[in-house]
Amino acid sequence: MKTDEPLAELRRLDTSGLLALFTTLGAPAIGEMDGEYAAALLAQPNLFAAVTGQVAVANPLAP
């Protein structure tokens, strides 16, 4: 499925690669951010960030 290709590319990047990419992107308009979105945890710089990020993204206790 073609929509999975960009996510696969992002998952291949390390933290510095992700930061380099995301610093080139503009912020979306408020109107574009309406609704809910699926989240995917990308590369994290350390274990603490990976654990807390996973809790934030996949928290079964969140509403």
All heavy atoms as TSV, in Angstrom:
chain	resi	resn	atom	element	x	y	z
A	1	MET	N	N	0.840	-1.184	0.000
A	1	MET	CA	C	0.000	0.000	0.000
A	1	MET	C	C	0.889	1.251	0.000
A	1	MET	O	O	1.771	1.392	0.825
A	1	MET	CB	C	-0.880	-0.062	1.241
A	1	MET	CG	C	-1.834	1.059	1.377
A	1	MET	SD	S	-2.881	0.758	2.834
A	1	MET	CE	C	-4.231	1.759	2.389
A	2	LYS	N	N	0.647	2.164	-0.911
A	2	LYS	CA	C	1.506	3.322	-1.083
A	2	LYS	C	C	1.535	4.252	0.129
A	2	LYS	O	O	2.521	4.899	0.369
A	2	LYS	CB	C	1.097	4.103	-2.324
A	2	LYS	CG	C	1.571	3.474	-3.599
A	2	LYS	CD	C	1.535	4.498	-4.702
A	2	LYS	CE	C	2.065	3.913	-5.973
A	2	LYS	NZ	N	3.494	3.932	-6.050
A	3	THR	N	N	0.466	4.325	0.906
A	3	THR	CA	C	0.444	5.229	2.057
A	3	THR	C	C	1.394	4.775	3.153
A	3	THR	O	O	1.750	5.549	4.014
A	3	THR	CB	C	-0.979	5.365	2.627
A	3	THR	OG1	O	-1.448	4.059	2.992
A	3	THR	CG2	C	-1.926	5.993	1.650
A	4	ASP	N	N	1.840	3.522	3.138
A	4	ASP	CA	C	2.779	3.029	4.141
A	4	ASP	C	C	4.218	3.373	3.796
A	4	ASP	O	O	5.084	3.316	4.666
A	4	ASP	CB	C	2.644	1.507	4.293
A	4	ASP	CG	C	1.321	1.109	4.911
A	4	ASP	OD1	O	0.711	1.945	5.605
A	4	ASP	OD2	O	0.900	-0.036	4.686
A	5	GLU	N	N	4.505	3.732	2.558
A	5	GLU	CA	C	5.872	4.021	2.144
A	5	GLU	C	C	6.477	5.218	2.881
A	5	GLU	O	O	7.620	5.124	3.349
A	5	GLU	CB	C	5.943	4.211	0.634
A	5	GLU	CG	C	5.736	2.910	-0.119
A	5	GLU	CD	C	5.692	3.094	-1.622
A	5	GLU	OE1	O	6.208	4.120	-2.105
A	5	GLU	OE2	O	5.144	2.223	-2.293
A	6	PRO	N	N	5.775	6.350	3.020
A	6	PRO	CA	C	6.369	7.471	3.774
A	6	PRO	C	C	6.656	7.097	5.229
A	6	PRO	O	O	7.696	7.470	5.765
A	6	PRO	CB	C	5.318	8.571	3.684
A	6	PRO	CG	C	4.532	8.247	2.455
A	6	PRO	CD	C	4.511	6.748	2.393
A	7	LEU	N	N	5.768	6.343	5.859
A	7	LEU	CA	C	6.002	5.927	7.247
A	7	LEU	C	C	7.216	5.017	7.324
A	7	LEU	O	O	8.050	5.154	8.226
A	7	LEU	CB	C	4.769	5.229	7.832
A	7	LEU	CG	C	4.920	4.735	9.266
A	7	LEU	CD1	C	5.285	5.864	10.218
A	7	LEU	CD2	C	3.643	4.041	9.719
A	8	ALA	N	N	7.361	4.108	6.392
A	8	ALA	CA	C	8.519	3.217	6.374
A	8	ALA	C	C	9.807	4.022	6.211
A	8	ALA	O	O	10.818	3.720	6.855
A	8	ALA	CB	C	8.379	2.191	5.260
A	9	GLU	N	N	9.782	5.054	5.373
A	9	GLU	CA	C	10.957	5.913	5.203
A	9	GLU	C	C	11.303	6.629	6.503
A	9	GLU	O	O	12.466	6.722	6.886
A	9	GLU	CB	C	10.717	6.944	4.105
A	9	GLU	CG	C	10.912	6.418	2.712
A	9	GLU	CD	C	10.823	7.529	1.679
A	9	GLU	OE1	O	11.487	8.571	1.858
A	9	GLU	OE2	O	10.090	7.338	0.711
A	10	LEU	N	N	10.277	7.139	7.198
A	10	LEU	CA	C	10.516	7.822	8.470
A	10	LEU	C	C	11.069	6.870	9.520
A	10	LEU	O	O	11.946	7.234	10.303
A	10	LEU	CB	C	9.221	8.462	8.987
A	10	LEU	CG	C	8.710	9.656	8.204
A	10	LEU	CD1	C	7.349	10.095	8.732
A	10	LEU	CD2	C	9.694	10.807	8.259
A	11	ARG	N	N	10.579	5.645	9.543
A	11	ARG	CA	C	11.054	4.664	10.531
A	11	ARG	C	C	12.516	4.279	10.298
A	11	ARG	O	O	13.189	3.854	11.224
A	11	ARG	CB	C	10.175	3.427	10.503
A	11	ARG	CG	C	8.805	3.651	11.100
A	11	ARG	CD	C	8.046	2.330	11.168
A	11	ARG	NE	N	6.681	2.505	11.549
A	11	ARG	CZ	C	6.246	2.525	12.813
A	11	ARG	NH1	N	7.090	2.397	13.798
A	11	ARG	NH2	N	4.968	2.676	13.069
A	12	ARG	N	N	13.011	4.433	9.075
A	12	ARG	CA	C	14.412	4.115	8.779
A	12	ARG	C	C	15.377	5.196	9.262
A	12	ARG	O	O	16.563	4.960	9.407
A	12	ARG	CB	C	14.608	3.889	7.282
A	12	ARG	CG	C	14.115	2.533	6.814
A	12	ARG	CD	C	14.581	2.233	5.402
A	12	ARG	NE	N	13.894	3.027	4.385
A	12	ARG	CZ	C	12.741	2.692	3.814
A	12	ARG	NH1	N	12.129	1.578	4.156
A	12	ARG	NH2	N	12.198	3.453	2.898
A	13	LEU	N	N	14.872	6.399	9.507
A	13	LEU	CA	C	15.736	7.507	9.923
A	13	LEU	C	C	16.060	7.416	11.410
A	13	LEU	O	O	15.221	7.021	12.219
A	13	LEU	CB	C	15.045	8.850	9.649
A	13	LEU	CG	C	14.799	9.200	8.193
A	13	LEU	CD1	C	13.966	10.478	8.086
A	13	LEU	CD2	C	16.113	9.368	7.453
A	14	ASP	N	N	17.274	7.831	11.774
A	14	ASP	CA	C	17.613	7.931	13.189
A	14	ASP	C	C	17.155	9.301	13.691
A	14	ASP	O	O	16.591	10.102	12.943
A	14	ASP	CB	C	19.111	7.707	13.416
A	14	ASP	CG	C	19.980	8.759	12.735
A	14	ASP	OD1	O	19.438	9.672	12.083
A	14	ASP	OD2	O	21.207	8.660	12.860
A	15	THR	N	N	17.395	9.585	14.964
A	15	THR	CA	C	16.919	10.829	15.558
A	15	THR	C	C	17.457	12.058	14.837
A	15	THR	O	O	16.709	12.997	14.560
A	15	THR	CB	C	17.301	10.893	17.046
A	15	THR	OG1	O	16.783	9.730	17.699
A	15	THR	CG2	C	16.705	12.108	17.721
A	16	SER	N	N	18.736	12.066	14.517
A	16	SER	CA	C	19.298	13.243	13.841
A	16	SER	C	C	18.715	13.410	12.435
A	16	SER	O	O	18.480	14.536	11.989
A	16	SER	CB	C	20.821	13.176	13.799
A	16	SER	OG	O	21.246	12.050	13.082
A	17	GLY	N	N	18.455	12.316	11.752
A	17	GLY	CA	C	17.824	12.388	10.437
A	17	GLY	C	C	16.401	12.923	10.515
A	17	GLY	O	O	15.978	13.717	9.673
A	18	LEU	N	N	15.664	12.487	11.539
A	18	LEU	CA	C	14.298	12.987	11.732
A	18	LEU	C	C	14.307	14.481	12.038
A	18	LEU	O	O	13.502	15.245	11.488
A	18	LEU	CB	C	13.604	12.221	12.860
A	18	LEU	CG	C	13.234	10.781	12.551
A	18	LEU	CD1	C	12.841	10.051	13.827
A	18	LEU	CD2	C	12.120	10.712	11.531
A	19	LEU	N	N	15.219	14.908	12.914
A	19	LEU	CA	C	15.302	16.336	13.241
A	19	LEU	C	C	15.660	17.159	12.014
A	19	LEU	O	O	15.088	18.230	11.790
A	19	LEU	CB	C	16.323	16.565	14.353
A	19	LEU	CG	C	15.882	16.110	15.737
A	19	LEU	CD1	C	17.041	16.210	16.719
A	19	LEU	CD2	C	14.697	16.909	16.225
A	20	ALA	N	N	16.579	16.665	11.207
A	20	ALA	CA	C	16.954	17.384	9.988
A	20	ALA	C	C	15.766	17.515	9.042
A	20	ALA	O	O	15.549	18.576	8.451
A	20	ALA	CB	C	18.113	16.666	9.296
A	21	LEU	N	N	14.995	16.453	8.909
A	21	LEU	CA	C	13.822	16.496	8.029
A	21	LEU	C	C	12.749	17.431	8.578
A	21	LEU	O	O	12.249	18.310	7.867
A	21	LEU	CB	C	13.229	15.091	7.858
A	21	LEU	CG	C	11.889	15.031	7.135
A	21	LEU	CD1	C	12.020	15.496	5.693
A	21	LEU	CD2	C	11.302	13.649	7.210
A	22	PHE	N	N	12.386	17.266	9.851
A	22	PHE	CA	C	11.278	18.032	10.405
A	22	PHE	C	C	11.581	19.514	10.534
A	22	PHE	O	O	10.666	20.339	10.520
A	22	PHE	CB	C	10.816	17.440	11.738
A	22	PHE	CG	C	9.942	16.233	11.553
A	22	PHE	CD1	C	10.467	14.956	11.651
A	22	PHE	CD2	C	8.598	16.357	11.247
A	22	PHE	CE1	C	9.679	13.837	11.462
A	22	PHE	CE2	C	7.795	15.253	11.049
A	22	PHE	CZ	C	8.335	13.989	11.159
A	23	THR	N	N	12.858	19.901	10.638
A	23	THR	CA	C	13.172	21.334	10.689
A	23	THR	C	C	12.957	22.013	9.343
A	23	THR	O	O	12.888	23.233	9.288
A	23	THR	CB	C	14.625	21.583	11.165
A	23	THR	OG1	O	15.520	20.901	10.307
A	23	THR	CG2	C	14.822	21.138	12.597
A	24	THR	N	N	12.826	21.237	8.266
A	24	THR	CA	C	12.588	21.833	6.948
A	24	THR	C	C	11.100	21.985	6.646
A	24	THR	O	O	10.745	22.618	5.656
A	24	THR	CB	C	13.214	20.969	5.827
A	24	THR	OG1	O	12.546	19.710	5.765
A	24	THR	CG2	C	14.699	20.758	6.058
A	25	LEU	N	N	10.239	21.414	7.476
A	25	LEU	CA	C	8.802	21.425	7.207
A	25	LEU	C	C	8.120	22.622	7.837
A	25	LEU	O	O	8.476	23.047	8.938
A	25	LEU	CB	C	8.170	20.139	7.753
A	25	LEU	CG	C	8.723	18.830	7.219
A	25	LEU	CD1	C	8.074	17.657	7.931
A	25	LEU	CD2	C	8.544	18.731	5.726
A	26	GLY	N	N	7.132	23.144	7.152
A	26	GLY	CA	C	6.332	24.229	7.702
A	26	GLY	C	C	5.250	23.689	8.628
A	26	GLY	O	O	4.888	22.510	8.562
A	27	ALA	N	N	4.746	24.537	9.486
A	27	ALA	CA	C	3.666	24.148	10.385
A	27	ALA	C	C	2.353	24.072	9.605
A	27	ALA	O	O	2.092	24.894	8.735
A	27	ALA	CB	C	3.533	25.154	11.514
A	28	PRO	N	N	1.513	23.074	9.902
A	28	PRO	CA	C	0.219	22.991	9.225
A	28	PRO	C	C	-0.719	24.092	9.721
A	28	PRO	O	O	-0.565	24.599	10.837
A	28	PRO	CB	C	-0.311	21.606	9.619
A	28	PRO	CG	C	0.367	21.302	10.908
A	28	PRO	CD	C	1.709	21.974	10.843
A	29	ALA	N	N	-1.664	24.450	8.905
A	29	ALA	CA	C	-2.681	25.420	9.314
A	29	ALA	C	C	-3.603	24.777	10.335
A	29	ALA	O	O	-3.771	23.555	10.357
A	29	ALA	CB	C	-3.476	25.871	8.094
A	30	ILE	N	N	-4.205	25.574	11.187
A	30	ILE	CA	C	-5.113	25.060	12.214
A	30	ILE	C	C	-6.231	24.247	11.576
A	30	ILE	O	O	-6.613	23.191	12.079
A	30	ILE	CB	C	-5.698	26.215	13.051
A	30	ILE	CG1	C	-4.596	26.904	13.862
A	30	ILE	CG2	C	-6.805	25.732	13.972
A	30	ILE	CD1	C	-3.944	26.030	14.914
A	31	GLY	N	N	-6.749	24.685	10.450
A	31	GLY	CA	C	-7.824	23.970	9.765
A	31	GLY	C	C	-7.437	22.570	9.318
A	31	GLY	O	O	-8.275	21.683	9.214
A	32	GLU	N	N	-6.158	22.350	9.053
A	32	GLU	CA	C	-5.681	21.035	8.644
A	32	GLU	C	C	-5.571	20.065	9.820
A	32	GLU	O	O	-5.437	18.863	9.623
A	32	GLU	CB	C	-4.304	21.143	7.991
A	32	GLU	CG	C	-4.295	21.880	6.679
A	32	GLU	CD	C	-2.890	22.002	6.125
A	32	GLU	OE1	O	-2.048	22.641	6.779
A	32	GLU	OE2	O	-2.657	21.455	5.032
A	33	MET	N	N	-5.601	20.576	11.022
A	33	MET	CA	C	-5.387	19.749	12.206
A	33	MET	C	C	-6.690	19.351	12.886
A	33	MET	O	O	-6.710	19.000	14.060
A	33	MET	CB	C	-4.468	20.480	13.186
A	33	MET	CG	C	-3.104	20.717	12.590
A	33	MET	SD	S	-1.966	21.721	13.555
A	33	MET	CE	C	-2.222	21.222	15.202
A	34	ASP	N	N	-7.782	19.392	12.176
A	34	ASP	CA	C	-9.077	19.034	12.724
A	34	ASP	C	C	-9.253	17.520	12.688
A	34	ASP	O	O	-9.044	16.880	11.657
A	34	ASP	CB	C	-10.191	19.709	11.909
A	34	ASP	CG	C	-11.550	19.458	12.506
A	34	ASP	OD1	O	-11.673	19.418	13.735
A	34	ASP	OD2	O	-12.500	19.268	11.716
A	35	GLY	N	N	-9.611	16.923	13.817
A	35	GLY	CA	C	-9.861	15.486	13.855
A	35	GLY	C	C	-8.829	14.742	14.672
A	35	GLY	O	O	-7.995	15.330	15.351
A	36	GLU	N	N	-8.905	13.430	14.600
A	36	GLU	CA	C	-7.964	12.574	15.316
A	36	GLU	C	C	-7.032	11.904	14.323
A	36	GLU	O	O	-7.394	11.648	13.183
A	36	GLU	CB	C	-8.726	11.511	16.113
A	36	GLU	CG	C	-9.562	12.102	17.226
A	36	GLU	CD	C	-10.213	11.036	18.080
A	36	GLU	OE1	O	-9.811	9.872	17.999
A	36	GLU	OE2	O	-11.122	11.393	18.831
A	37	TYR	N	N	-5.829	11.601	14.775
A	37	TYR	CA	C	-4.814	11.029	13.909
A	37	TYR	C	C	-4.159	9.826	14.581
A	37	TYR	O	O	-3.954	9.813	15.786
A	37	TYR	CB	C	-3.719	12.070	13.587
A	37	TYR	CG	C	-4.279	13.277	12.883
A	37	TYR	CD1	C	-4.762	14.373	13.592
A	37	TYR	CD2	C	-4.352	13.304	11.507
A	37	TYR	CE1	C	-5.293	15.468	12.936
A	37	TYR	CE2	C	-4.873	14.397	10.831
A	37	TYR	CZ	C	-5.346	15.471	11.566
A	37	TYR	OH	O	-5.876	16.545	10.916
A	38	ALA	N	N	-3.832	8.851	13.800
A	38	ALA	CA	C	-3.081	7.712	14.321
A	38	ALA	C	C	-1.656	8.170	14.593
A	38	ALA	O	O	-1.104	8.972	13.848
A	38	ALA	CB	C	-3.082	6.573	13.307
A	39	ALA	N	N	-1.075	7.672	15.662
A	39	ALA	CA	C	0.284	8.063	16.030
A	39	ALA	C	C	1.246	6.903	15.838
A	39	ALA	O	O	0.870	5.744	16.013
A	39	ALA	CB	C	0.310	8.530	17.478
A	40	ALA	N	N	2.463	7.221	15.487
A	40	ALA	CA	C	3.530	6.226	15.384
A	40	ALA	C	C	4.765	6.808	16.043
A	40	ALA	O	O	5.168	7.930	15.732
A	40	ALA	CB	C	3.818	5.891	13.927
A	41	LEU	N	N	5.339	6.085	16.980
A	41	LEU	CA	C	6.542	6.549	17.658
A	41	LEU	C	C	7.746	6.297	16.753
A	41	LEU	O	O	8.007	5.170	16.345
A	41	LEU	CB	C	6.707	5.817	18.988
A	41	LEU	CG	C	7.794	6.341	19.904
A	41	LEU	CD1	C	7.476	7.768	20.344
A	41	LEU	CD2	C	7.937	5.444	21.112
A	42	LEU	N	N	8.467	7.366	16.438
A	42	LEU	CA	C	9.652	7.253	15.591
A	42	LEU	C	C	10.887	7.124	16.473
A	42	LEU	O	O	10.778	7.012	17.688
A	42	LEU	CB	C	9.730	8.468	14.674
A	42	LEU	CG	C	8.522	8.647	13.746
A	42	LEU	CD1	C	8.632	9.944	12.964
A	42	LEU	CD2	C	8.379	7.470	12.800
A	43	ALA	N	N	12.061	7.129	15.888
A	43	ALA	CA	C	13.314	6.957	16.629
A	43	ALA	C	C	13.414	7.978	17.759
A	43	ALA	O	O	13.091	9.153	17.584
A	43	ALA	CB	C	14.499	7.109	15.685
A	44	GLN	N	N	13.871	7.520	18.911
A	44	GLN	CA	C	14.033	8.374	20.079
A	44	GLN	C	C	15.515	8.440	20.450
A	44	GLN	O	O	16.260	7.492	20.209
A	44	GLN	CB	C	13.225	7.822	21.251
A	44	GLN	CG	C	11.720	7.774	20.982
A	44	GLN	CD	C	11.130	9.136	20.762
A	44	GLN	OE1	O	11.265	10.013	21.606
A	44	GLN	NE2	N	10.492	9.340	19.629
A	45	PRO	N	N	15.945	9.549	21.081
A	45	PRO	CA	C	17.367	9.709	21.368
A	45	PRO	C	C	17.898	8.852	22.517
A	45	PRO	O	O	19.093	8.648	22.632
A	45	PRO	CB	C	17.501	11.193	21.698
A	45	PRO	CG	C	16.151	11.583	22.182
A	45	PRO	CD	C	15.179	10.733	21.413
A	46	ASN	N	N	16.994	8.360	23.393
A	46	ASN	CA	C	17.452	7.549	24.527
A	46	ASN	C	C	16.306	6.681	25.042
A	46	ASN	O	O	15.155	6.810	24.606
A	46	ASN	CB	C	18.020	8.433	25.642
A	46	ASN	CG	C	17.034	9.476	26.110
A	46	ASN	OD1	O	15.885	9.166	26.435
A	46	ASN	ND2	N	17.470	10.731	26.141
A	47	LEU	N	N	16.616	5.799	25.982
A	47	LEU	CA	C	15.636	4.865	26.514
A	47	LEU	C	C	14.496	5.574	27.238
A	47	LEU	O	O	13.333	5.211	27.080
A	47	LEU	CB	C	16.318	3.866	27.456
A	47	LEU	CG	C	15.415	2.816	28.091
A	47	LEU	CD1	C	14.744	1.961	27.024
A	47	LEU	CD2	C	16.195	1.962	29.065
A	48	PHE	N	N	14.804	6.594	28.017
A	48	PHE	CA	C	13.755	7.327	28.740
A	48	PHE	C	C	12.748	7.926	27.760
A	48	PHE	O	O	11.534	7.811	27.961
A	48	PHE	CB	C	14.368	8.425	29.613
A	48	PHE	CG	C	13.342	9.221	30.362
A	48	PHE	CD1	C	12.705	8.685	31.468
A	48	PHE	CD2	C	12.993	10.491	29.946
A	48	PHE	CE1	C	11.740	9.417	32.159
A	48	PHE	CE2	C	12.033	11.225	30.615
A	48	PHE	CZ	C	11.402	10.683	31.736
A	49	ALA	N	N	13.238	8.556	26.710
A	49	ALA	CA	C	12.345	9.152	25.711
A	49	ALA	C	C	11.526	8.079	25.007
A	49	ALA	O	O	10.341	8.283	24.717
A	49	ALA	CB	C	13.157	9.955	24.695
A	50	ALA	N	N	12.126	6.929	24.741
A	50	ALA	CA	C	11.402	5.842	24.076
A	50	ALA	C	C	10.281	5.312	24.955
A	50	ALA	O	O	9.164	5.077	24.480
A	50	ALA	CB	C	12.365	4.718	23.706
A	51	VAL	N	N	10.556	5.121	26.245
A	51	VAL	CA	C	9.541	4.586	27.168
A	51	VAL	C	C	8.418	5.595	27.382
A	51	VAL	O	O	7.237	5.254	27.266
A	51	VAL	CB	C	10.182	4.179	28.506
A	51	VAL	CG1	C	9.115	3.844	29.544
A	51	VAL	CG2	C	11.113	2.999	28.306
A	52	THR	N	N	8.752	6.837	27.683
A	52	THR	CA	C	7.702	7.832	27.915
A	52	THR	C	C	6.930	8.131	26.628
A	52	THR	O	O	5.727	8.370	26.670
A	52	THR	CB	C	8.282	9.131	28.504
A	52	THR	OG1	O	9.310	9.629	27.644
A	52	THR	CG2	C	8.833	8.902	29.900
A	53	GLY	N	N	7.603	8.089	25.496
A	53	GLY	CA	C	6.914	8.287	24.222
A	53	GLY	C	C	5.932	7.168	23.943
A	53	GLY	O	O	4.809	7.401	23.483
A	54	GLN	N	N	6.337	5.937	24.230
A	54	GLN	CA	C	5.455	4.795	24.006
A	54	GLN	C	C	4.213	4.893	24.893
A	54	GLN	O	O	3.106	4.599	24.470
A	54	GLN	CB	C	6.197	3.483	24.272
A	54	GLN	CG	C	5.443	2.259	23.825
A	54	GLN	CD	C	5.155	2.237	22.336
A	54	GLN	OE1	O	5.993	2.612	21.528
A	54	GLN	NE2	N	3.986	1.821	21.961
A	55	VAL	N	N	4.402	5.325	26.133
A	55	VAL	CA	C	3.260	5.497	27.049
A	55	VAL	C	C	2.320	6.562	26.508
A	55	VAL	O	O	1.098	6.419	26.543
A	55	VAL	CB	C	3.744	5.839	28.474
A	55	VAL	CG1	C	2.585	6.301	29.357
A	55	VAL	CG2	C	4.454	4.653	29.093
A	56	ALA	N	N	2.869	7.649	25.992
A	56	ALA	CA	C	2.039	8.730	25.457
A	56	ALA	C	C	1.280	8.308	24.204
A	56	ALA	O	O	0.127	8.673	24.014
A	56	ALA	CB	C	2.906	9.941	25.160
A	57	VAL	N	N	1.918	7.504	23.349
A	57	VAL	CA	C	1.311	7.115	22.078
A	57	VAL	C	C	0.328	5.958	22.257
A	57	VAL	O	O	-0.708	5.912	21.610
A	57	VAL	CB	C	2.407	6.736	21.060
A	57	VAL	CG1	C	1.822	6.088	19.820
A	57	VAL	CG2	C	3.195	7.970	20.674
A	58	ALA	N	N	0.635	5.006	23.105
A	58	ALA	CA	C	-0.173	3.788	23.210
A	58	ALA	C	C	-0.699	3.578	24.632
A	58	ALA	O	O	-0.718	2.470	25.132
A	58	ALA	CB	C	0.656	2.588	22.780
A	59	ASN	N	N	-1.137	4.636	25.276
A	59	ASN	CA	C	-1.624	4.541	26.642
A	59	ASN	C	C	-3.031	3.949	26.665
A	59	ASN	O	O	-3.983	4.582	26.229
A	59	ASN	CB	C	-1.618	5.917	27.291
A	59	ASN	CG	C	-1.973	5.879	28.758
A	59	ASN	OD1	O	-2.363	4.831	29.294
A	59	ASN	ND2	N	-1.828	7.000	29.426
A	60	PRO	N	N	-3.184	2.741	27.193
A	60	PRO	CA	C	-4.517	2.121	27.214
A	60	PRO	C	C	-5.460	2.791	28.214
A	60	PRO	O	O	-6.669	2.572	28.161
A	60	PRO	CB	C	-4.230	0.684	27.623
A	60	PRO	CG	C	-2.956	0.754	28.387
A	60	PRO	CD	C	-2.164	1.884	27.766
A	61	LEU	N	N	-4.941	3.606	29.119
A	61	LEU	CA	C	-5.782	4.279	30.119
A	61	LEU	C	C	-6.285	5.640	29.666
A	61	LEU	O	O	-7.118	6.248	30.325
A	61	LEU	CB	C	-5.002	4.431	31.441
A	61	LEU	CG	C	-4.482	3.128	32.038
A	61	LEU	CD1	C	-3.654	3.413	33.266
A	61	LEU	CD2	C	-5.626	2.178	32.356
A	62	ALA	N	N	-5.765	6.130	28.547
A	62	ALA	CA	C	-6.186	7.444	28.044
A	62	ALA	C	C	-7.590	7.356	27.450
A	62	ALA	O	O	-7.968	6.332	26.893
A	62	ALA	CB	C	-5.203	7.930	26.990
A	63	PRO	N	N	-8.350	8.418	27.581
A	63	PRO	CA	C	-9.719	8.410	27.019
A	63	PRO	C	C	-9.740	8.359	25.513
A	63	PRO	O	O	-8.857	8.648	24.837
A	63	PRO	CB	C	-10.335	9.715	27.528
A	63	PRO	CG	C	-9.199	10.564	27.976
A	63	PRO	CD	C	-8.031	9.662	28.213
